[in-house]
């Protein structure tokens, strides 16, 4: 953004609105975000994005914050999380389902980029694995909490609308995963399967492979 554009926005905000308390500015910001949810058209999103930028300038001016520094700090935080292979993992658990209902479950989960897990029970290595009857669940991943939360809650709504009984949903923040970083306690590479030695990216946008250094 051009410096002169920011300067003009600050001047207009100060002249027209004066000094406003933080709680009032936050209320304005939330109102604009809610407008995006109610009317997610391209035209309204474009207009509200400009309004949101203006109120962010107002918040920074009223609080004495430097917008460039705030953006730089956040960019650095995101870069560090990407290098660290940080990701969020969401799980949705439903009552046990089989046959056609399982096929429908898989279909709905796929729409929201969730993978259905196959739970197998096996008492001995020589036994033939059998599908568990305990529950059915699916998993989704993302580098963004808000994105995975939106997808997960939308999936829960869709499952309930289709008659599935949802037992649980949750989101986990992966702070340590030896698949991507075992520097705390190195594992023997020769004992690991290939997917652990050269792992794919944990989620879209994340880096593949193991963290080095």
N, C-alpha and C positions, 0 to 999 in steps of 0.2 A: 504494500500500500504506500502511496506517495506521502512524504512528510507533510506537504502542504494540505493534502486531503485530511489527514489526522488533525492538523492544527486548526483547520476551518471547523471540523466537527467539534473539537473542544470549545472553540470560541462560541459557536452557535448554541451548544449545550449549556454553557455557563450563562450566556445572555438570556436564553429563552426559559431554561429550567432552574437556573441557579444551583445552589447546593442542596442535594437530596440525601437523606439517610440511606444507609446500605440496604436496610430491610425493604424500603420502598423501591429501590432500584432492582433488587432481586425479584420482587413481585412483578415488576414490569417485564423483566426477562422471562419469568415463568409464563406470563400471559402470552408472550410472543411464541414461546416454544409450544404452548398448548394450541395456539392457532395453527401451527404446522401439523399437529396431530389431527385436528378437526378437519382441516382442508389441505390435504397433501398434494395439491396440484402444483405443477411446475411454476405457474405464474405466482401463486401465493408463497411458495417456498422462496422464490427469488426475492419477492418484496420483503418477506419477513427476515431473510438473511441480512438485508441491508439494515433493517430496524434493529436486529440483534447486534450487528456490528456497532451501531450508534450507541446503544445502551452499554455495551462493553467499554466503549471509549468513555462514556459518562461514569461508569463505575471506577475505572482507572483514574480519571481526573479527580473525582470526589475523594478517593482513598489515597491519592498520591502514589499510585503504582505506575511502573514503567511497562507499557504494553510490549515493547520489544524484548525486555528482559523476561517477562512472563512467558512469552512465546518461545524464547530461546531455552528457558528452563524446561518447559514441557517437551520440546523437541529432543533435548538431551536425554530426558527421562525415557521417552519412547525408544530412542536409539539404544539405550542401555538395556531396556527390556527385550528388544529384538535380539541383541547380541547374546543375552542370557537365555534365550529360547523360552521366555515366560509365556504361558498361555492359560486360558480358562477352559475348564471342562465341565459341561453340564450333563446331568443325568435325569431322565424321567422314568419312573417305575410304574407299571400298571399291573393289574391282576393277571394271573397266568392265562395265556391265550394260545390257541393252536389252530391248525388248518387254515380255513379261509379268513378267519379273524386275524391270524398272524400275518397273512399276506396283506390285508388291509392296513395293519399296524405298520408294516415295513413301508408300504406305499406312502402313508401319511408322513412318516418320519423322514423319508427321502425328500419330500417337498421342502422341509425346513433344515435340510442338510444334517440330519441326525442318522447315526448308524445303529441298527438293531443288533444287540449282542446275542450270541447263541451260548446259553449256559449248559454245560455238559457235566454229567456225573460219571465218575469212573472209580471204582474201589481199588482195582489192581491194574498194573500196566498192561497186562494181557487181555483185560476185559474190553468189550466193545462199548464205547461211550454212549450214554443215553441222555436225551434232553431232560434237563431239570424241570420240575413242575412247581418250583418255588415262586417264581415271578418272571416277568418279562420287562426288560428295560432297554433304553437306547441312550446313546451318547453323542454329544456334539461338542465341537471345540472352536475357539476363537481367540484372537489376540486382544479383542475388545470386550470389556464386561458388558457395556450397554447393548452391543450387537448380539452377544450370546443370550443375554437376558430376554431381549425382544423375541428372538427366534424360539427360545424355550417356552416362554409364556404363550406365544402364538400356537406352538405345537400342542401345549396342554389344552388350550381352548378348542383346537381342532379335534383332538382325541376325545374330549368330553362330548363335543357335539356329535361325534360319530358313535357314541355309546360306550366308549371304553371307560373303565373305572381307574382313574389315576390315583395311585397310592402315595406317590412322593415325587418331588422335583427338587433339585439342588444344583448349585454352581460351586465349583472348587477352583481356587487359585493355586496353580502349580508353582510352588516356591523352589522345589528341588526335584529333579527327575534325572536319575543316573543314566538314562538313555542318552541324554544330551550333555550332562556334566557330572562326572563321577570323581571330580578332583578332591572331594572331601574324603573319599575312601575308594581308590581306584579298583576296578574290577578286572579280572583276567580276561583279556580280549579273546584268547583262544577258547575260552569256555562259553562265549556268548554267541547266540544266533546272529545271522547276518543283519537282521533288522535292528539289532541293538548296537552293532559295530558301526554301521553306516545308516543311521535313521533318516527317514523322511522328515520334512518340516512338521512340527506338531500341529500346526494350523495354517490356514491361508494367510500369507503375509509374513510368516515367521521364517527364520533361517533353517535350512536342513543341516544335517550332520552334527557332529559333536562340537561343543564349545572348546576353543583352544585358548590356552594362556590364562 
